[in-house]
Amino acid sequence: MFFSLLHHHEAVTRCDAAQSTEFWQRWSIVLTKEVNSGLLLGNNPLFLPDLPNLERWIVGGINLADPKRSNFEFIPLPQVQTKERWALLLTPDWQLLLVSTDSGEALFSFHPQVIGIALDVLLDMIKQHNPATKLTAHLRSLVLQLPEYRVLANLIGGFLSVIHPMEVVIPELNDADILQSLIHEVRTPLTTIRTLVHSLLKRNDLSPPVRERLEQIDRESKEQIERLNLIFQIVEHSPPIAREPLYLQDLLDRQLPHWQWQTNRRNLLLEYNPTMTDLPPIISNRALLEQLLNALIDRLFRLLPPSSKIHLQVYPAGSFIKLEITTTTLGSHPLKPIGRWLLLQPETGVISLSLVVTKALFQSLGGKLTLKTLPTLEIITVFLPVLPG
């Protein structure tokens, strides 16, 4: 049902066998602490979190006459057979889908697109048997949205903190302590490495190959620190992002020499042929936009095989300026997700933002990001709002 439909979706986090063993128990612990209102749907009351303050429904599943579960509403769906256990938690501010299978697989997602797919399937099943229920009207009126970053960090941090049961007192997590600790533990040694490299580069007795390798270490460390700084800003940033007028062409002129250098280093080809020189200014945050574009381009640099081509094109699109990045299809994806936020390249240890979070950041700038994959091409399109007036 839900698992077969969604397990390949980009915005879904899958759990391995060790995690899925206690999947429901751990989520129950986290949600009992964090959730006080909303709607809880599922197909097996024995696995659902104990959230008595919520309106709770069993849909097409087990209807147990358990006094502790007596406040569940029940919608029978006699023709729906599934070996999954699933739950949909719908709070006023965010939503969560939980799914596990008899084979020990499990997944979860907070993303509105995934929740929307699950709700469409659920509403279609309910409509066939109980079209006039009050639940149907409630579900159709929902406004789906991602959790605020700090809420998301608390929820996932709480889930991860009990993966391996230990006889150790785990301190209370608040805000985004998990991510902040990770960033600190990686960024600090990288800064130390750069300091040591700079001291070595001052020596006059270095051979050219050694000097070149040290400079490469310095560049790689600097790029990783910049990625971590972007992630840290996301965790720390609560007020609206300040935006200002700027010209996209000026920003590209600053970044293109660095991108060109990176493509040469990796035996790639970068093409950019400006088709217009009088584009209107956009409204954005220069520092954040530079980092996001660098993150997108860097992702391509690390995934494309040698001799691949990257083509950049900029042109107006109504009230937006459109930056289109076209590449050959990336093929196999060597990046491994760390939750929903981060991606890890195992061969290099490089940590970067997931595309889901990158899309959310472009939305915070008033723009959007789309990804289209064709048989031989991948097209990333960034829409940036034109300065009004």
N, C-alpha and C positions, 0 to 999 in steps of 0.2 A: 504494500500500500504506500505509505509515506517513504519508507526507506528506499525501496527500489526506484521511486520517482525522484528523490532528492539527494541521494548519497554522492552523486558526482557534482553537485552544484558548488560553485566557487565559494558561496557564503555559508557553507555548512562545515562544521567541525566534527570529524569522526574520531571515535575513541577506540583504542586497541583493546584486545581481549582482557588485559589486566585491568584496564580502567572500567570497561563495561560491566565487569563482575559486580562492582559496587555503584554503578552509574546512578540508579534511582536513589539509593541511600544517601549518596553524597549531595545530589541536587536537593533532596528533601531537607538536609541539614542547612544548606545555604539559603534556600527559599523561605524556610520557616523563620529565619532571622531577618530577611530583607523585605518580605512582601506582607502587606496588611490589607490590601483591597484589590478588587478585580474579579476576574472570571476564570475558572479552572475547568478545562474539558479533558476527558480521557476515556479510555476503554477498559481500564482495570483499576478499581478503587484500592486494591491491595498495594499497588505500586505508586499511587499518587501521593504527593506531599500532603502532610496534614495541615491544611490551611483553613480552619473553620470559619474565619471571617469572610471568606470569598464565596461567591455564588458558584456551586459546583455541579457539574453535569457528567453523567456517564453516557457515552454515545456509542450505541451499537456494540456494547461489550458486556461485561459481567455485572449483573445486578444482584449483589449480595445483601441479604437481610441482616446486616451487621449493625447493631445499635450505634457503634461509633461512626458508621457511615450513613446513618439514617437521613441526614440532611442533603443527600445527593438527589438531584433530579435525574430521571432516566429516560432516554429515548431509544427504544428498541429498533434495531435495523436487522431484521432476521436474515436477509440475503447477503449481508456483509461478513465474509469470513477472512480473518487475518491472523497470522502468527506473531504479529507485532504487539508491543505495548507502547502506547503513545500518550502524550499529554500536550495540551496547548494552554499556556498561561498568558492571560491577556490583562495586563494592568493598564491604568490610565496613561502611563508614560512610556511603556515598552512592552514587548511581547517575546515569548520564548517557546520554541518547539523542542520537545524531547521525544526520541524514538529509540527503541531497542528491539532486537530480534531474538528468536530462540537460539540462533547460532552464535550468540555472544557479541554481535556487532551493535554499535550504538552511535547516535549522532545528536547534535544539538545546534540550534541557530537562533540568533536574535534578529536576523536581517528581515526587513519588511517584505522583500521580494519572496523569500522562502516562506514566511508566515502567510503571505497572500496566496501562494500556490496551495499550501495546506488548507487554508480556509475555503478556497474554491472547491477543492475535492470534498471537503466535509459538508459544505452547503449543498453540493450536488447530491450527495448521499441522503442527507436529511430531507431534501425537497421531494425525493421519490417516495418517502414513507410518511413524513410528518411535515407537510409544507407550511402549516400555519402556526408553528410553535413560536413562543416569544423569544426563544434562543435565536432563531433565524433572523428576526428583525434586529436583535442586538448585534449579531455578528456582521450584518451588512452595514451597520452604522459605525463600525470601528475605524479609527484613524491610526494606521500603522506607522510606527517610527522606531528608529534605533534608540537604545538607551544612551543617556549622556555618558561621556567617556569615563567619568569617575565611577558611575554606577556600574558600568560594564566591567571595569577593572575589579571592583569589589566582588561582583558575582563570579567572574571567571577565576579571580584570585582565590575566593573561598572554595570553589570547586576543585581547583588544583591542589590546594593546601591539604586535602585529605585523600589524595590519590594513594599514598603509601601510609597506612596506619602505623603510628609509632607512639611509644609511651613518652611523649614529649609534649609539654604545654606549648601550644602554638599561640603566639600573641595575636590579639585582635587586629585585623587588617582594616585600615581606613584609607580613604581616597584611592590613590593608585600606587600603593607601596610596592606591590609586586613588580610592576614595570619599572618603577623608579630604581628599585634595588638592582634589577637586571641591567639597566642602563648604566648605573654607577659602576657595577662590577666589571663591565666591559670597557666603558669609556676611560676609567682611571688608568688601567695598565696601558691602554693605547696612547694616552697622553704621556705617560712615562717613557714609552718606546720612542715617541717622537723627540722627546728631550734628549735621550741618549743618542739617537741618530744624529741630531743636530750637533751634538758635541763631537761626534766622530767625523762629521763632514768638515769640521774646521781644521782637521789635520791635513798636512801637505804631502804626507807619504802614502796616500791611498792610491792604489792602482785604478785605472779607469773602470774595469769590470766591478770592482768592489764599490767604488763611488756610485756607479749606476745602480747597483743593487740596493745600496742604502737609500738612494733617492726614491727608488721604487717602493721600498718599505715605508718611507715617509709619506708618499702620496697615498698609498693604500690605507694607511692609518688615518690620515687626514680625511679621506672620503668616508671611512666608516664612522669617525667622530661626527661628521656633518650629518650622516643618516641618524645617528643616535640623538643628536641635538634636535632634529626635527621631531622624532618620536617623543622626546622629553617635553618639547613645547606643547604637543598635543595633550599630554597627560596634565601639564600644569595649567593649560589655558582654559579659563572658565568664562571671562567676559567675551563679548562679540569681537571678532577680529577686525582691527582698524584697516580701512581701505583708503587708497589715494589714487589720483589720476596718474597714469604712466603710459608710455608707449611700448607696446610689445616688441617692436623692432629694435628699440634701444636695449631691451633686456636680452633679446636673442643675439645682438651684436656682441654683448659682453660674454655670453655663454658659448657661442659657436667655436671660438678658438680652442677652448678647453675640450668641448665635445669632439672636435676634429682631431685633437691630439690623442684622445682616448680611442677613437676609431682606428687611427694609424697604429697605435700600440697593439690593438687586438686584431689587426688585419681585416678591418671592416671598411666599408665605403659609406660616407655620409654625404648626401646631396641636399643642398638648399639653394633654390633659385627664387629670390623674391619676385613675385609677380606684380606687386603693387608697392609703391613707395609713399603713398599718402593715406595710409590707414588711420582712422580716428583713434584717439586715446582710449584706453580701457580703464576701468575702475577696479583696483585689486590691492593686495598687500605684496609689495615687491619682494620682501625677504622670503615670505612663505611661498609665493609663486615660483621664485627661482629654485627653491629647494624641491618643490613638487616636480617641476620640469626636469631638474637634475635626477630625481629619483626615477622618473619614467624612462629617461634616456639611459640611465645606468642599468636599469633592469634589462633593457634590450641588449646593451653591450655584453652583459654577462650570460645571456641566454642564446644569442645568435651564434651559429657556427662561423668559422673564418670564411672570408670572401662574401659574406652577406651584405646586402645593401639596405641603408636606412634613408628614406626620402622624407624631407620636411616641406610642408607647404602651408602658407598663411593666406587667408582671404576673408572678406566680410561675409557675414551670414545674418542679415537682418539686424537685430539689436545685439549681436555678438560678433566677435572676431574668432574665427575658427583656425586652430592649429591642428593640422593633420599629419600624423606620423605613420608612414607606411613601411612595412618590412616584409621580408619573406616569412612564411609561417615558422614559428619557433620550434614546432615538433615536440619532442619529449620535454617535459617540464621538470628540471632538476631541483626546483625550489620546494622545500617542505614547509607546510604551515606550522606556526607556533600559535595555537589558538586562532582567533579571527584577526588579530592585529598585525602579526609579524610573519615574515617569510625568512627561512634560513637556507642558504646555499651550503650544503654539507661539505663540498670540496674545499671551500675557501673560508667558511665560518662567517661569511658576510650576512648581516641581518638587515632586512629592509621592510618597509611597510607593505601590507597586502593591498591588492587593488581595491578591495572593498573599502578600506579606510581611506585610501587615496581618493576614491570617488567622493566620499563624504567630505573630505577636506576641500576639494574643488567646489562642492556645493556650498560650503561655508564662505567661499569667496564670491558667491553669486553666480558661479559657472557650473559646468558639468563635464563629465568625462564618459565617453562611450568606447567600447571595445568590440570590434567586429572581426571575426575569424572566417576567412575564406579558404578554399582548398590549398592555395599557394601563397596567400597573403594574410597579414594581420594589420588591421587599421585601428590606431588609437586616435580618437578625435577629442580635442580639448576645446570647449566653448568658453570664452571669456567675455563678460559683459562690457559693452561699449559705454563710455562715460555719457550720461544723459545730457541732452541740451546741446 
